[in-house]
Amino acid sequence: MPSLIHVEKHFKANDTVRDVVIGMSDGLTVPFALAAGLTGAIAASSIVITAGLAEIAAGSIAMGLGGYLAAKSDYEHYFSEKKREEYEVKELPDAEREEVAVVFRDYGFPEEEIKLILDRFEKNPKSWVDFMMKYELGLEEPDKKRGLKSALTIALSYIVGGMIPLSPYFFVAQAKDGLVISIVMTMVALLIFGFIKGKFTGAKPLISAIQTVVIGGMAATAAFLLAKFIG
């Protein structure tokens, strides 16, 4: 009887998906809320378009820069911790041996097997440090190009998301007419985005879709009512 080949499939683009989620979610909700808020106070679509484009430009730059700095911080933190572990493995080997032993004891390894592992680590300090980084500190070595990728992904996702609620105002003279179309387009986009986000992140897609629509709708409604009250 032929044996079955087990092939594990794991999603490996978590960082990219996270960046798309950050960019798209803010891009859909913030410009939508701004456009809705302005519609509550002014009548001309041209003003909403101008303000909306300015917000999208500023928001995409700010969000992209934030993503870059966050990735850069992760990279610097990893190598700072790695340098510390390299020092401890060299200068404080007994303490590091005990930390490794604790890890394997938690998995039920007997002492004689732990001693063999520790002896191997002492002969290969690089592997020892890599082990400590992963299993003691829970840190994976980040991609050196992660900062730029994160910045571009978040910024572009923000622009794409922001243009969806703003686009109807290009085709109507009165802002209130554009708002009706913008609401429909944005709610549909939020629903689809929330569903896809749930599929990728492991959440229940329908619940994720509903939550995304509710949050986006609340943000836009609050901005619209505030602008209407002030105006």
matplotlib code that plots the C-alpha trace (Angstrom):
import matplotlib.pyplot as plt

x = [0.0, 1.6, 2.4, 0.8, 3.2, 2.4, 3.0, 2.6, 1.4, 2.1, 1.5, 4.9, 4.1, 2.7, 4.7, 3.5, -0.1, 0.2, 1.5, -1.3, -3.8, -2.4, -2.3, -5.6, -7.6, -6.4, -6.6, -10.2, -11.4, -9.4, -10.0, -13.6, -14.2, -12.5, -14.6, -17.8, -17.0, -16.2, -19.4, -21.3, -19.9, -19.4, -21.2, -18.5, -16.9, -13.7, -12.9, -13.5, -11.2, -8.4, -8.5, -8.8, -5.8, -3.8, -4.7, -3.9, -0.5, 0.3, -1.2, 0.7, 4.0, 3.4, 2.3, 5.1, 7.7, 6.2, 6.4, 10.1, 11.0, 9.3, 11.1, 14.4, 13.8, 13.1, 16.3, 18.4, 16.8, 17.6, 21.3, 21.6, 20.3, 22.4, 25.5, 24.6, 24.0, 27.4, 29.1, 27.3, 28.0, 31.7, 32.1, 29.3, 29.0, 27.9, 24.9, 24.0, 24.3, 21.8, 19.4, 19.6, 19.1, 16.0, 14.5, 15.0, 13.9, 10.6, 10.3, 11.0, 14.6, 16.6, 19.8, 22.2, 20.7, 20.8, 24.5, 25.1, 23.3, 25.2, 28.5, 27.6, 26.6, 30.0, 31.7, 29.5, 29.0, 27.2, 24.5, 24.3, 23.7, 21.1, 19.3, 19.3, 17.9, 15.1, 14.1, 15.1, 14.2, 11.7, 13.5, 13.9, 16.5, 14.7, 15.1, 17.6, 15.3, 12.2, 12.2, 11.9, 9.4, 7.3, 7.3, 6.3, 3.7, 2.0, 2.1, 0.8, -1.9, -3.0, -3.2, -5.2, -7.5, -7.9, -8.8, -11.8, -13.9, -12.6, -13.1, -16.9, -16.3, -14.4, -17.6, -20.1, -20.3, -22.1, -20.4, -23.6, -24.1, -20.6, -21.1, -23.9, -21.8, -18.7, -20.6, -21.7, -18.2, -16.4, -18.7, -18.4, -14.6, -14.5, -16.6, -14.4, -11.2, -12.3, -13.3, -9.9, -8.1, -9.9, -8.9, -5.2, -5.0, -6.9, -9.9, -13.4, -13.8, -17.4, -16.8, -13.7, -15.7, -18.5, -16.1, -14.2, -17.4, -18.7, -15.4, -15.2, -18.8, -18.6, -15.5, -17.2, -20.5, -18.7, -16.7, -19.8, -21.9, -19.1, -18.5, -22.3, -22.6, -19.6, -20.7]
y = [0.0, 3.3, 5.7, 9.1, 12.1, 14.7, 18.2, 21.0, 24.3, 27.4, 30.9, 32.7, 36.3, 37.4, 40.6, 41.7, 40.9, 42.9, 45.9, 45.6, 45.4, 48.4, 50.5, 49.4, 49.7, 53.2, 54.1, 53.1, 54.6, 57.8, 59.4, 58.1, 59.8, 63.0, 63.1, 62.4, 65.0, 67.6, 66.8, 67.6, 71.1, 72.1, 71.6, 71.5, 68.2, 70.0, 71.0, 67.5, 66.2, 68.6, 67.9, 64.2, 64.0, 66.1, 63.7, 60.6, 62.0, 63.0, 59.8, 57.5, 59.2, 59.2, 55.6, 54.4, 56.2, 54.6, 51.2, 51.8, 53.0, 50.0, 47.6, 49.3, 49.2, 45.5, 45.0, 47.0, 45.3, 41.8, 42.5, 44.3, 41.2, 38.9, 40.8, 40.5, 36.7, 36.3, 38.0, 35.8, 32.6, 33.5, 35.2, 33.5, 30.0, 28.3, 30.6, 30.1, 26.3, 26.4, 28.5, 26.0, 23.1, 24.8, 24.9, 21.2, 20.2, 21.9, 19.5, 16.5, 15.8, 13.7, 15.2, 12.9, 14.0, 17.6, 17.3, 15.9, 18.9, 21.4, 19.8, 20.2, 23.8, 24.5, 23.2, 25.4, 28.8, 30.2, 27.6, 28.2, 31.9, 31.2, 28.8, 31.3, 34.0, 31.8, 29.8, 32.0, 35.4, 34.4, 36.5, 35.6, 37.4, 40.1, 40.7, 43.5, 44.9, 44.7, 48.5, 49.6, 46.8, 47.7, 51.4, 50.9, 48.2, 50.3, 53.6, 52.0, 50.1, 53.4, 55.2, 52.4, 52.3, 56.0, 56.5, 54.2, 56.5, 59.6, 58.5, 59.2, 62.9, 63.2, 62.6, 64.8, 68.5, 68.3, 66.7, 65.2, 63.3, 61.9, 60.9, 58.5, 56.7, 56.8, 55.2, 52.3, 51.8, 52.1, 49.7, 47.1, 47.6, 47.3, 44.1, 42.5, 43.7, 42.4, 39.0, 38.6, 39.8, 37.2, 34.5, 35.4, 36.1, 33.0, 34.9, 34.0, 35.8, 36.8, 38.1, 40.0, 41.5, 42.7, 44.2, 46.0, 47.5, 48.5, 50.3, 52.1, 53.1, 54.4, 56.5, 58.1, 58.7, 60.4, 62.7, 63.6, 64.4, 66.4, 68.5, 69.0, 70.2, 72.6, 73.8]
z = [0.0, -1.0, 1.8, 1.9, 1.5, 4.0, 2.8, 5.3, 3.9, 6.0, 5.0, 5.1, 4.2, 7.5, 7.6, 4.1, 5.0, 8.2, 6.2, 3.7, 6.5, 8.2, 5.0, 3.5, 6.7, 7.4, 3.8, 3.6, 6.8, 7.3, 3.9, 4.0, 7.3, 6.1, 2.9, 4.8, 7.4, 4.8, 2.9, 6.1, 6.1, 2.4, -0.9, -3.6, -4.5, -5.7, -2.1, -0.9, -3.6, -2.8, 0.9, 0.3, -2.0, 0.5, 3.3, 1.2, 0.3, 3.8, 5.3, 3.0, 3.7, 7.4, 7.5, 5.2, 7.3, 10.4, 8.9, 7.9, 11.4, 13.0, 10.8, 11.4, 15.1, 15.0, 13.0, 15.4, 18.4, 17.0, 16.5, 19.8, 21.6, 19.4, 20.4, 24.0, 23.6, 21.9, 24.8, 27.4, 25.5, 25.5, 28.9, 31.0, 29.5, 32.8, 33.1, 29.4, 29.7, 32.6, 30.4, 27.6, 30.1, 31.5, 27.9, 27.3, 30.8, 30.1, 27.1, 29.3, 28.1, 30.5, 31.9, 30.0, 26.7, 27.7, 28.5, 25.0, 23.5, 25.7, 24.7, 21.0, 21.5, 23.2, 20.1, 17.9, 19.5, 16.4, 16.7, 20.4, 20.0, 17.2, 19.6, 22.4, 20.1, 18.9, 22.0, 24.9, 23.4, 20.7, 18.1, 14.4, 12.3, 10.3, 6.6, 6.0, 3.3, 5.5, 6.2, 2.6, 1.7, 4.7, 3.9, 0.2, 1.0, 3.7, 1.6, -1.6, 0.3, 1.9, -1.4, -3.0, 0.0, 0.1, -3.5, -3.2, -1.0, -2.7, -6.4, -6.6, -5.9, -9.2, -11.2, -9.4, -8.7, -5.4, -2.5, -1.1, -4.4, -4.2, -0.5, -1.4, -3.9, -1.7, 1.2, -1.0, -2.6, 0.7, 2.6, -0.2, -0.2, 3.6, 3.5, 0.8, 2.5, 5.9, 4.5, 2.7, 5.8, 7.9, 5.4, 5.6, 9.3, 10.4, 11.8, 10.8, 7.5, 7.9, 11.4, 10.2, 7.3, 9.6, 12.2, 9.4, 8.0, 11.5, 12.5, 9.2, 9.2, 12.8, 11.9, 8.9, 10.7, 13.6, 11.3, 9.3, 12.3, 13.9, 10.8, 10.3, 13.9, 13.6, 10.2]

ax = plt.figure().add_subplot(projection="3d")
ax.plot(x, y, z, "-o")
ax.set_aspect("equal")
plt.show()
